Amino acid sequence: MKDIPATVLSYVMTTESLSHPQSPSQRQLWLAAIKPPMYSVAAIPISLGTAIAWAETAQIDWRIFLTFLSAGILIVAWSNLSNDVFDAETGIDINKPHSLVNLTGNKTLIFRLSNLCLGLGICGILMIAWWQQDVTVLGIIGLCCLLGYVYQGPPFRWGYQGWGEILCFLAYGPLTLSAVYYSQTQTWSVTNLAASVILGLTTSVILFCSHFHQVEDDIAAGKRSPIVRMGTARGAQLLPMLCGAVYGFLVLLWGIHIFPTWTLLALGSIPSAWKLRRFVAEYHNQPHQVSSCKFIAVAWHFWSGALLTLGFLI
């Protein structure tokens, strides 16, 4: 796991320990519950959209960037906290000791904290709208939050019907990147839209990988995730196709001169994709082993997104 950042590697080791017979420490449980590496899901799209704006305009509004980054982290925190609450209601997390609801025994507290994070995050977006005298970014992020709610929230729970990856792709790909780019330029970009497809795919793969280890719990709770529908073996066969699609699209965009040459730096994340493919292929039907694959997917998302961002900055 040499290509995984230290924080992600620490979290992988912590999460793996939850599957072993010995009782994990409270610190390990809290670390797994808070999910620190997952906040790269907020940082990468905001950084990438800003980098594309810089590449096309040679300007960055740092006040907007930092405000958007803070708001994005708070909104992802809302998503993580509220999902723990909604999963507790369906009983799908009954065997998940690192659920915040299970750790605190106080579902109401976690729900209130999630709403506080959402409120503060939206306040940040409202500030951007006020500075620009333009509600476009607020509307786009509001739609992202709506998709985040219908994913797990009642009465929708579309994630239980197998729509989670599509919702994730839209929210963290085209919608978020469009909002970030617009916040810097107050216009639109074909290059930014193309990049959002790559980012949406890598983010959706994280969610896709999170299903491999919980097939039995998903079935018991009536959740029809893609892995429940197709089985772990077919899911493991599909994964390299998804990874390959990311790199194929990257090279295509470079070849037709939508992406600059430096964006090919993102090919440097291939070792992370290969590790993910190999790991899932070997352990797809072993829940205790495969549970950490989603954090390898987080590492792939981080490196591919960070290198793509660097390419646009250069």
N, C-alpha and C positions, 0 to 999 in steps of 0.2 A: 504493500500500500504506500509506496514511496511518493506517489503522485497526489496523495490526499493531504490537504492542509491539516496542520496539527490539531485545530479545534474540531474538525470533522473526524479525524482519526480517533481523538479522545472520545468523541460521542459514539462512534461505531463500537469501540471497545466497551464503553459503558452499556450500550444497548445489548450487545452480545452477552454481557454478564447477566442480564435479566432473564436469559433463557436457561441458565445453568441452575443446578439444584440448590446451591448455596444462596442464602438470602442476600440480595444486594443492599448496600448501605443506603441510608436516607439521602445522602449527597448524590449518589448515583441515580437514584430514582428521580430526584428533583432535576438533575441535569438532563435526563432523558425526557422529562415532562416539559421542560422549558424549551427544548429543541433549539439551542443557539445557532447551529449551522443553517437552519431553515431560513434565517433572516437574510441570507444571501439571495433568496428568491425575491426579496424587495430591493436589495442593493444593486444587483446586476442589471435589471431592466432600466432602473433610473440612471445608472452610470452609462449604459449603452445608448439610451436615447439622447442623453446629453452629449455623449461623444460624437454621435452622428450629427447633431446640431452644430457642434464645434467644427466638424469636418466640412460642413456645407456653408457655414456663416462666419467662421473664425471668431465667434463670440460665445461666451458663457456667462449667464447671470448666476453668480454663485449663491446669492440670497435665495433665489428660486430653487436651485439645485439642493441646497442644504435643507430647506423647508420641505421640499418634496421627499427627500430621503428620510427625514424624520417621520413625516406623515405615512410614508410607505411602510416603514418598520412597525409603526403603531397599528396600521390596518392589517398587516400580516399577523401581529400579535392577537388582534381581535379574531381573526379567522381561526387561529390555533386554539384559543381559549374557548370560543363559542362551539367549535367542533367537538371539543371534549365534553361540553355540556350536552349537546345534541346527541352524541354517541352514548352518553350515560342514560339518556331517556329511552333509547332503543335497546339497551343492554348489550350492545356489541362490544363494549369495553370491559365486560365483566372479568376477563382474564388479563387485563392490562394494568399491572400495578403502578405504572408510571403515568397513568391518567391523572391530571390535576384534580379532577373531581374525586377520584379514588384516594389520592394522597391527602386532600384536605377534608374530605367528607362533607364538603359544603358547596353544593351545586349553585346555590344562590349567589354566594360570594364570587365564584368564578364567572358566573354570568354577568354580574355587575362590573367586575373588572374588565371583561371583554367589551362591554358597552362603553366603559370609560375610555378604553384604548381607541375604539371606533370614533367616539366623539372627538377626542383630541386629534386623531388623524384627519378627520373631516375639517376640523378647525384650521389645520395647516393648509389644506386644499382651498378652503375659503379665503385664507390670506392671499394665496396666489391669484385667485379670481379677483379679489379686491384690488391688488396691485395692478393687474392688467385690465381691470374693468371689462372682464370677459368671463362668462360662466362656462365656456366650452370645456375646460379641464375639469371643473367641478362635475359637469354632466357625465363626462366619460368615466371618471373615478366612481361616481355614484352608480353607474351601470356595472362597473367591476364589483362593487360591494353587493349589489343585487345578485349578481351571478354567484358570489361567494356565499350568500345566504341560501339561495335556492339549492345549492349543492348539498347542504346538510340540514338546513332549517326546516321545521314543520310549517305548513303541511306538504311542502314540496319534496324535499329529500331526493333530488334528482340523482345525487351520487349513488343512491341505493338502487337506482334503475340502470346504472352503468354509464351515465352521462358525465361523470366527473372529469374524465380526461379532456373532453371537448370543452367543458366549461373552463377548465384550467388553461387550456390552450388560448381561448379567447381572452380571458381576463388578464393573464400574465404575458400574453404575446401582443396581438394587434391593439387591444384597447390600452394597456398600460404604456406601451412604447409610443403610441399615438399621443397620449396625454402628456408624456414627458417631453417629446419633441415639440409639441404645440406650446407647452409652457415656456420653452426657450425661444421659439420663433414665431408663434401665433400663425403658423401655416402648416402645410402637410408635405410629406416627402415619400416618393416611391422607394427610395433606398431604405428609409426607416421602416416602411411597411414590409419590405422584403426581409429585413433583419428580424422583424417581429415574428415571422414564420419560424425561423431557426430557434429563437428564444422560446416561443410557445411550445415547440416540439420538445426541447430539452427539459422544460418545466413539467410538461405532461408526463414525460418518462419517469420523473420522480414519483408522481402519484401512481403511475402504472406499476412501478416496482414495489410500492408499499402494500400491494395486495397479495403478493406471493405467499407470505407467511401466515396470513389470517383467513385462509379459505374456509376452514371449518366454522370459525366465528362469524364470518360473513354469511354463510349459508344459514346458520342458526338464526341470525337476525333478519334474514330475508333480503340481504344485500346482494344484488346481481352485478358485482364488479366484472370488468373484462376477464379477469383471471378465473372467476367463478364460472363465467359463461364458456370460456374456451379451454380451461384447464391449465395447469402450470407448465406442462410440456409444450403446448402450442404457444403459450405466452413467452416461454424462453426462446422459441424459434422466431417469434415476431420481433423480439427486442433488437437483434442485430440489424434488422431491416429498418427499424426506426432510427437507430444510430447512423446507419449508412445514408439514410435519406437526408439527415442534417448535413453531412459532409458533401454529398452529391449536390445538394441545393447551394451550398456555399461555393463550390467550384463553379457551378453553372452561373451564379450571379457575378462571380469574378470574370468568367469567360465572356459574358455579354456586357461587361463594363459597367455594371450597376455598383459592384463593390470594388474598392481600390485594392491593389495588389497586397498591401500590408495586412488586409483582413485574412489572408491565407495563414497568418500566424495561428488562427484558430485550429488549424490542422494539428497543431502541437498538443491538442487535447485528445488525440486518438488513443494514446495509451490508457487514459481513463475510461474511454468507451470500450476498449478491448478488455480491460479488467472487469468491467461491469458485465459484458457479454459472457466472458469465461466463467465468472462467479455464478451467475444465474443459471447457465447451462449445467453447471456441476451440482448445484444445490437447490434447484427450483422446487423439488418435491420434499425438501427437508426443512420444515418451518423454523426450527431453532437456528439452523445455519443461514438460511436465506434471508432472515429478518433484517440483516444489516445491508442488504443490497441497495435499499433506498438511500442510504447515506453515501454509498459509492456513486449513486446517481446524482446526489447533491454535489459531490466533488466534480463529476463530469460537467454538470450544469455550471458550476463556478468557473472551472478552467476554460471551457469553451466560450462562456460569456465574457470572462475577463480578457482573454486573448483577442476576441473579436472587438471588444471595447478598445484595447490597446492599438489594434490595427487602424481603427478610425481616428484615434488621437494622433497617431504618427502621420 
